[in-house]
Amino acid sequence: MRTCLVTGANSGIGRETARGLARLGHRVVLACRNPQRGEAARRDVAATTGNPAVELMIVDLSRQASIRDFARAFLDSHPELHVLVNNAGIWANRRRESPEGIEQTWATNVLGYFLLTELLLDRLRESAPARIVNVASQLARDLDLEDVEFRRRSYSGVSAYAQSKQADRMLTWALARRLEGTAVTANAMHPGGVNTPLFSKGGGLLAMAASAFSKMAGKTPEEGADTVVWLATSPDVEGQSGTFWIDRHAVPCRFHDPAAEERLWTLCASMTRAA
């Protein structure tokens, strides 16, 4: 039985990813911030799939201390890790900071991916073949490596989200280079316009419009999770790494820039003190 870890698994794409993996017979760990919602998701996934090997662990991906505590607990209790799905994310209409004083969208959507992956990477290598799937987005732009926290720029929720998703893609390409020659792969994907609570929680006119559109014309969370589960498990993509995927198809990414990716990697390592 392969062990899979899914962040942000209490709802939306994360819950459906966990459900898809559990349905395939894998051991699935749901990494959630809210214990009550996380437990409800765990019970739901276990009941609907008939798979009792569904676990809940609590982590706040905006807090580095929480991520480190989570990683220690996970490594102590799970001798193997074959799939890591970085999915947890936020869209914030107003600028807020994490307990460590980092702009919260960057702290969650970027540093959360980066630090958790770094802390679990040795376990993934030991368990290889293994796969890392980063949930990104086509809404990706505006990355300013000189001001990722909007300390000088006027804050915009959509720009903060979009730059975080650009960064998620770029970090995936940098990670894939570091994994060359191993049996661990790293890919990023866009789930499509999915009807999830993400946009509605952000507030603001654009978030409201995106939420309304997703409710009327968006994919279901299950449809949005399809490519995630496929990338995590399918023999069709065995050994493929460093690629951006939409609807199970590899597509070009305009953010392939090794020099910029390395600058971003160095910045994230400095901000998480994981260099």
C-alpha positions as CSV (number, residue, x, y, z in Angstrom):
1,M,0.0,0.0,0.0
2,R,1.5,3.3,-1.1
3,T,1.3,6.3,1.2
4,C,0.0,9.6,-0.1
5,L,-0.2,13.0,1.6
6,V,-2.6,15.7,0.5
7,T,-2.6,19.2,1.9
8,G,-5.7,21.3,2.1
9,A,-7.8,18.1,2.0
10,N,-10.8,19.1,4.0
11,S,-12.7,20.5,1.0
12,G,-12.7,21.1,-2.7
13,I,-10.0,19.7,-4.9
14,G,-8.0,18.5,-1.9
15,R,-10.8,16.3,-0.6
16,E,-11.6,14.9,-4.0
17,T,-7.9,14.2,-4.6
18,A,-7.8,12.3,-1.3
19,R,-11.0,10.5,-2.3
20,G,-9.5,9.5,-5.6
21,L,-6.3,8.2,-4.1
22,A,-8.2,6.3,-1.4
23,R,-10.5,4.8,-4.0
24,L,-7.4,3.3,-5.7
25,G,-6.4,1.6,-2.4
26,H,-3.7,3.9,-1.2
27,R,-3.1,5.0,2.4
28,V,-4.0,8.7,2.4
29,V,-3.1,11.3,5.0
30,L,-5.3,14.4,4.9
31,A,-3.3,17.4,6.1
32,C,-5.8,20.0,7.2
33,R,-5.8,23.2,9.3
34,N,-9.2,22.8,11.0
35,P,-9.6,19.7,13.1
36,Q,-13.4,19.5,12.9
37,R,-13.6,20.0,9.1
38,G,-10.6,17.7,8.7
39,E,-12.2,14.9,10.7
40,A,-15.5,15.3,8.7
41,A,-13.5,15.0,5.5
42,R,-11.6,12.0,6.8
43,R,-14.9,10.2,7.7
44,D,-16.4,11.1,4.4
45,V,-13.5,9.9,2.3
46,A,-13.2,6.6,4.3
47,A,-16.9,5.9,4.1
48,T,-17.4,6.7,0.4
49,T,-14.4,4.7,-0.7
50,G,-14.5,1.8,1.8
51,N,-10.9,2.4,2.5
52,P,-10.1,2.5,6.3
53,A,-6.5,3.7,5.7
54,V,-7.5,7.4,5.7
55,E,-5.8,9.5,8.4
56,L,-6.0,13.1,9.5
57,M,-3.1,15.2,10.6
58,I,-3.3,18.9,11.5
59,V,-1.1,21.6,10.0
60,D,-1.4,25.3,9.3
61,L,0.5,25.8,6.1
62,S,0.8,29.6,6.7
63,R,2.9,28.9,9.8
64,Q,6.4,27.6,9.5
65,A,6.5,26.4,13.1
66,S,3.3,24.3,12.4
67,I,4.8,22.9,9.2
68,R,8.0,21.8,11.0
69,D,6.0,20.2,13.8
70,F,3.8,18.5,11.3
71,A,6.8,17.2,9.3
72,R,8.4,15.8,12.5
73,A,5.2,14.0,13.5
74,F,4.7,12.7,10.0
75,L,8.2,11.3,9.7
76,D,8.0,9.7,13.1
77,S,4.8,7.9,12.2
78,H,5.1,7.1,8.5
79,P,8.2,5.2,7.3
80,E,7.2,5.7,3.7
81,L,5.9,8.5,1.5
82,H,5.2,7.9,-2.2
83,V,3.0,10.8,-3.2
84,L,3.0,14.4,-1.9
85,V,0.2,16.7,-3.3
86,N,0.7,20.3,-2.4
87,N,-2.8,21.8,-2.8
88,A,-3.5,24.0,0.2
89,G,-3.9,27.7,-0.8
90,I,-5.7,30.9,0.0
91,W,-6.9,34.0,-1.8
92,A,-6.9,37.1,0.5
93,N,-8.6,40.3,-0.4
94,R,-6.6,42.3,2.2
95,R,-3.0,42.1,3.1
96,R,-2.4,40.1,6.2
97,E,0.7,38.6,7.8
98,S,1.4,35.1,9.2
99,P,2.6,34.7,12.8
100,E,6.2,34.8,11.4
101,G,5.4,38.3,9.9
102,I,5.2,37.1,6.2
103,E,2.5,38.2,3.9
104,Q,-0.1,35.4,4.3
105,T,-0.7,34.4,0.6
106,W,3.0,34.1,0.0
107,A,3.5,32.3,3.3
108,T,0.8,29.7,2.5
109,N,0.8,29.3,-1.2
110,V,4.5,29.4,-1.8
111,L,6.5,28.9,1.4
112,G,4.1,26.3,2.5
113,Y,4.7,24.2,-0.6
114,F,8.5,24.9,-0.5
115,L,9.1,24.1,3.2
116,L,6.9,21.1,3.5
117,T,8.5,19.6,0.4
118,E,12.0,20.3,1.6
119,L,11.3,18.7,5.0
120,L,9.8,15.5,3.4
121,L,12.1,15.2,0.5
122,D,14.5,12.7,2.0
123,R,11.5,10.4,2.9
124,L,10.3,10.7,-0.7
125,R,13.7,9.7,-2.0
126,E,13.9,6.8,0.4
127,S,10.4,5.6,-0.8
128,A,11.1,6.0,-4.5
129,P,9.6,5.8,-7.0
130,A,7.7,8.7,-5.7
131,R,5.9,11.8,-7.1
132,I,5.3,15.4,-6.1
133,V,2.3,17.1,-7.6
134,N,2.0,20.9,-7.1
135,V,-1.5,22.4,-7.7
136,A,-0.8,25.6,-9.6
137,S,-3.0,27.7,-11.9
138,Q,-3.3,29.4,-15.2
139,L,-3.9,32.6,-13.2
140,A,-0.2,33.2,-12.9
141,R,1.6,36.5,-13.3
142,D,3.0,39.6,-11.5
143,L,5.9,37.9,-9.6
144,D,8.2,40.6,-8.3
145,L,11.2,38.9,-6.7
146,E,12.1,42.3,-5.1
147,D,8.8,42.7,-3.4
148,V,7.0,39.3,-3.0
149,E,5.3,40.5,0.2
150,F,3.8,43.7,-1.3
151,R,5.7,45.9,1.2
152,R,6.3,48.5,-1.6
153,R,3.6,47.6,-4.1
154,S,0.0,48.4,-3.5
155,Y,-1.6,45.2,-2.3
156,S,-4.0,43.3,-4.7
157,G,-5.5,40.0,-3.8
158,V,-5.6,38.8,-7.3
159,S,-1.9,39.8,-7.9
160,A,-0.9,38.2,-4.6
161,Y,-2.6,35.0,-5.7
162,A,-1.4,35.1,-9.3
163,Q,2.3,35.7,-8.3
164,S,2.1,32.8,-5.8
165,K,0.9,30.5,-8.6
166,Q,3.6,31.7,-10.9
167,A,6.1,31.0,-8.1
168,D,4.6,27.5,-7.6
169,R,5.3,26.6,-11.2
170,M,8.8,28.0,-11.1
171,L,9.7,26.2,-7.9
172,T,8.5,23.0,-9.5
173,W,10.9,23.4,-12.4
174,A,13.7,24.2,-10.0
175,L,12.8,21.1,-7.9
176,A,12.6,18.9,-10.9
177,R,16.2,19.8,-11.8
178,R,17.4,18.9,-8.3
179,L,15.6,15.5,-8.6
180,E,17.2,14.6,-12.0
181,G,18.7,11.1,-11.7
182,T,16.4,10.1,-8.9
183,A,13.2,8.2,-9.1
184,V,11.2,11.1,-7.7
185,T,9.3,13.4,-10.1
186,A,7.9,16.8,-9.7
187,N,5.1,18.2,-11.8
188,A,2.7,21.2,-11.7
189,M,-0.9,21.3,-12.9
190,H,-3.9,23.6,-13.5
191,P,-7.1,22.1,-12.3
192,G,-9.4,24.4,-14.3
193,G,-12.1,26.8,-13.1
194,V,-13.4,24.7,-10.2
195,N,-16.4,25.4,-8.1
196,T,-14.7,25.5,-4.7
197,P,-14.9,28.0,-1.8
198,L,-11.4,29.5,-2.6
199,F,-12.6,32.6,-4.5
200,S,-15.6,33.4,-2.3
201,K,-13.4,33.5,0.8
202,G,-11.1,36.1,-0.8
203,G,-13.7,38.9,-1.0
204,G,-13.5,41.7,-3.5
205,L,-15.3,42.2,-6.8
206,L,-12.9,40.0,-8.8
207,A,-13.2,37.2,-6.3
208,M,-17.0,37.5,-6.3
209,A,-17.0,37.4,-10.1
210,A,-14.7,34.4,-10.2
211,S,-16.8,32.6,-7.6
212,A,-20.1,33.3,-9.5
213,F,-18.5,32.1,-12.7
214,S,-17.2,28.9,-11.1
215,K,-20.6,28.1,-9.7
216,M,-22.3,28.6,-13.1
217,A,-19.7,27.1,-15.5
218,G,-16.9,25.7,-13.4
219,K,-15.8,22.1,-13.1
220,T,-16.8,20.0,-10.1
221,P,-14.1,19.5,-7.5
222,E,-14.0,15.9,-8.6
223,E,-13.3,16.9,-12.2
224,G,-10.7,19.4,-11.0
225,A,-8.9,16.6,-9.0
226,D,-8.8,14.2,-12.0
227,T,-5.4,15.4,-13.3
228,V,-4.0,15.5,-9.8
229,V,-4.9,11.9,-9.1
230,W,-3.7,10.9,-12.6
231,L,-0.3,12.6,-12.1
232,A,0.0,11.0,-8.7
233,T,-0.7,7.4,-9.8
234,S,-0.8,6.7,-13.6
235,P,1.8,4.6,-15.3
236,D,1.3,6.9,-18.3
237,V,3.4,9.6,-16.6
238,E,6.0,7.3,-14.9
239,G,9.3,9.1,-14.9
240,Q,8.0,12.4,-16.4
241,S,9.1,15.4,-14.5
242,G,9.3,19.2,-14.7
243,T,6.1,19.5,-16.8
244,F,2.9,21.7,-16.6
245,W,-0.3,19.8,-17.1
246,I,-3.9,20.7,-17.9
247,D,-6.6,18.1,-18.4
248,R,-4.0,15.3,-18.5
249,H,-2.1,17.1,-21.3
250,A,1.4,18.6,-21.1
251,V,1.3,22.3,-22.1
252,P,4.1,24.9,-22.4
253,C,4.8,27.1,-19.4
254,R,6.0,30.6,-20.1
255,F,7.7,30.9,-16.8
256,H,10.6,28.5,-17.6
257,D,13.6,30.6,-16.7
258,P,16.4,28.7,-14.8
259,A,18.1,31.9,-13.6
260,A,14.9,33.4,-12.2
261,E,13.9,30.0,-10.8
262,E,17.2,29.8,-8.9
263,R,16.7,33.3,-7.5
264,L,13.3,32.3,-6.3
265,W,14.6,29.1,-4.8
266,T,17.3,31.0,-2.9
267,L,14.7,33.6,-1.7
268,C,12.4,30.9,-0.4
269,A,15.3,29.0,1.3
270,S,16.2,32.3,3.0
271,M,12.7,33.0,4.1
272,T,12.3,29.5,5.6
273,R,15.8,29.3,6.8
274,A,16.1,25.9,5.1
275,A,19.1,26.7,2.9
